[in-house]
Structures are given as structure tokens and as C-alpha cells.
Amino acid sequence: MESPSKSETTCGDLRIEEENDDDPPLLSSHALAALKEFLDEQAQTQPDVHLESGVSEDSEVALVTEDWRLSQFWYDRDTAETVTNEVLTLCQNFESPRVACIACPTLYTYLKKLGPHVSAQLLEYDERFSQHGSEFTFYDYNEPEELPMELKHDFQIVIADPPYLSKECLEKVTRSISFLAQNRESYLLLLTGEVQAKRAAELMGFHPCGFRPHHSSKLGNEFRLFTNYDPGPRLGGWEQ
Ligand SMILES: C[S@@+](CC[C@H](N)C(=O)[O-])C[C@H]1O[C@@H](n2cnc3c(N)ncnc32)[C@H](O)[C@@H]1O
């Protein structure tokens, strides 16, 4: 049997690889768009069905439906668990660790599952995540410092996944990181496209790690995990 061929769709500035298979027949792009809109509406009106994030130990973490219009591409399970375990390791350095998750709701959700004792704040544009109550803060990267004053310099660990791969977006998100980070010794993790490597190094001294993040949807862009600290043998080490 022939393997399905692949094509790429552009969504924002991310490329999504799709599988084309002759059987069953594919929906037209209009039908797909209508279906997606319908599912999004359902997600907004039926929170009990689509918005659950707390799940039992042995099941996968359930996430809200991706909305590609918001550049939402969730990590696959291995990526989410690897980064979450790194954060939990870092948390051991502090008596009362506080973790800020900027535009990375999957990591926040896994963190709450694997380390429910950890105090974390999700900063997100998508208000569906307001289900997390006081741990949700509305965040628009266009207003990088329009954040509650009580969050200023409140976090020893900050993780960010900017929604776009532009210079402007990275610059603004790094301003938010600086706003949230407690001090120069704070642990910072940035997940973004490899194309941002030089800028990330210039802006905040980020270095790429050997570990490669992957998404549930197959993205054409190469993603990297950058840190401002040397992870030693973890995360595949710092790439020289
Ligand atoms: C590339 S995704 C990162 C998600 C991550 N891969 C995960 O699995 O958690 C970017 C995130 O930015 C959010 N976003 C979209 N528009 C935004 C905006 N204007 N300001 C801040 N965040 C935004 C999306 O809702 C999405 O969660």
C-alpha cells in the first residue's frame, strides 16, 4: 500500500504538513473551515466537554481544541513531559517556586498534572483558559508590560512560546519575560523556531539545547528549546 503523500499549509507564519490520502475522500477547504468554526464554537459553549484539563494519572492530558487562527499548535506528549520535568527539576532549587507560562498552555496543563504542588501562572490570549481562575492572566504580546503589578519580578522560572516567529514578537515577549522574572538568576526557557536563534541570543543570552520540541500537528518549521542557563546533561545539553 502506498504511503500517503504530504502537502504543506501555511497558517500564520508556521507551516503545517498535512497528509493527503485518496480514501476516504477529503473535505474541501471550505467544508473544513466550516467544520473548524463549528468545533471552535462548540469548544466555547461546551466547556465541560472540551475544556477539561485535569485528568487521571494514567491518561493523557486533555487539551482545548487548537485554534490555528491564534497560532495554536500544542506540543506532543513527549515534549510537554520533558519540558515539564525540567521545570520540576528547577523548582527543587527553591523553597516556594513560582513558574510563569507565557503563551504555552500545554506546559501549564502538564505542570499542574505532574507537579500539582507548584505555583504557576498562565499568561494567555485565549480566554478559554480563564477556566484556570486566578492562575490565568489575560496576555497580549502587543502590550508586553500591561500586566498586573503583583506579577512583576514574581517568578524564579519563566517559560515562553511566542505566537509568531517575527523579530517584533520576540522582542515584545522578551520584555514580558523581563517584567516577570525575579532577577538575573531566574531560569528562563524559550520555545520557538530555530530562525529566532540569533535574536534570542542577542536579546537575552539564550542558547539552544540539544532536545528538539515537537508538536501534535506536524509543523514544517524546526523548533528549538533555548535556555539562559546551562542545563548540564539534561535537555540534550547546551549546543555549542
Ligand atoms: C505557538 S502557540 C504556543 C503553544 C504551545 N506550543 C503549547 O503547546 O502550549 C502560541 C500561543 O500564543 C497564543 N497567542 C495567540 N495570539 C496571541 C497574542 N496576541 N498575544 C499573546 N499570545 C497569543 C496562542 O493562544 C497560543 O497559545
The ligand as an SDF file (V2000), in Angstrom:
LIG
                    3D

 27 29  0  0  0  0  0  0  0  0999 V2000
    2.8010   28.8500   19.1460 C   0  0  0  0  0  0  0  0  0  0  0  0
    1.4910   28.6960   20.3590 S   0  0  0  0  0  0  0  0  0  0  0  0
    2.3560   28.0020   21.6860 C   0  0  0  0  0  0  0  0  0  0  0  0
    1.5870   26.8900   22.3630 C   0  0  0  0  0  0  0  0  0  0  0  0
    2.4860   25.7860   22.8680 C   0  0  0  0  0  0  0  0  0  0  0  0
    3.0990   25.0950   21.7600 N   0  0  0  0  0  0  0  0  0  0  0  0
    1.7080   24.8150   23.7280 C   0  0  0  0  0  0  0  0  0  0  0  0
    1.5410   23.6610   23.3280 O   0  0  0  0  0  0  0  0  0  0  0  0
    1.3190   25.2110   24.8270 O   0  0  0  0  0  0  0  0  0  0  0  0
    1.2850   30.3330   20.7500 C   0  0  0  0  0  0  0  0  0  0  0  0
    0.2960   30.7150   21.8320 C   0  0  0  0  0  0  0  0  0  0  0  0
    0.1430   32.1180   21.7410 O   0  0  0  0  0  0  0  0  0  0  0  0
   -1.1930   32.4520   21.9950 C   0  0  0  0  0  0  0  0  0  0  0  0
   -1.4910   33.7450   21.3390 N   0  0  0  0  0  0  0  0  0  0  0  0
   -2.1310   33.9770   20.1680 C   0  0  0  0  0  0  0  0  0  0  0  0
   -2.2180   35.3070   19.9470 N   0  0  0  0  0  0  0  0  0  0  0  0
   -1.5960   35.9220   20.9920 C   0  0  0  0  0  0  0  0  0  0  0  0
   -1.3560   37.2820   21.3440 C   0  0  0  0  0  0  0  0  0  0  0  0
   -1.7720   38.3040   20.5780 N   0  0  0  0  0  0  0  0  0  0  0  0
   -0.6890   37.5320   22.4760 N   0  0  0  0  0  0  0  0  0  0  0  0
   -0.2560   36.5400   23.2670 C   0  0  0  0  0  0  0  0  0  0  0  0
   -0.4610   35.2290   22.9980 N   0  0  0  0  0  0  0  0  0  0  0  0
   -1.1260   34.9300   21.8720 C   0  0  0  0  0  0  0  0  0  0  0  0
   -1.9950   31.3080   21.4310 C   0  0  0  0  0  0  0  0  0  0  0  0
   -3.2700   31.2360   22.0360 O   0  0  0  0  0  0  0  0  0  0  0  0
   -1.0850   30.1100   21.7330 C   0  0  0  0  0  0  0  0  0  0  0  0
   -1.4170   29.5060   22.9550 O   0  0  0  0  0  0  0  0  0  0  0  0
  1  2  1  0
  2  3  1  0
  2 10  1  0
  3  4  1  0
  4  5  1  0
  5  6  1  0
  5  7  1  0
  7  8  2  0
  7  9  1  0
 10 11  1  0
 11 12  1  0
 11 26  1  0
 12 13  1  0
 13 14  1  0
 13 24  1  0
 14 15  1  0
 14 23  1  0
 15 16  2  0
 16 17  1  0
 17 18  1  0
 17 23  2  0
 18 19  1  0
 18 20  2  0
 20 21  1  0
 21 22  2  0
 22 23  1  0
 24 25  1  0
 24 26  1  0
 26 27  1  0
M  CHG  2   2   1   9  -1
M  END
$$$$
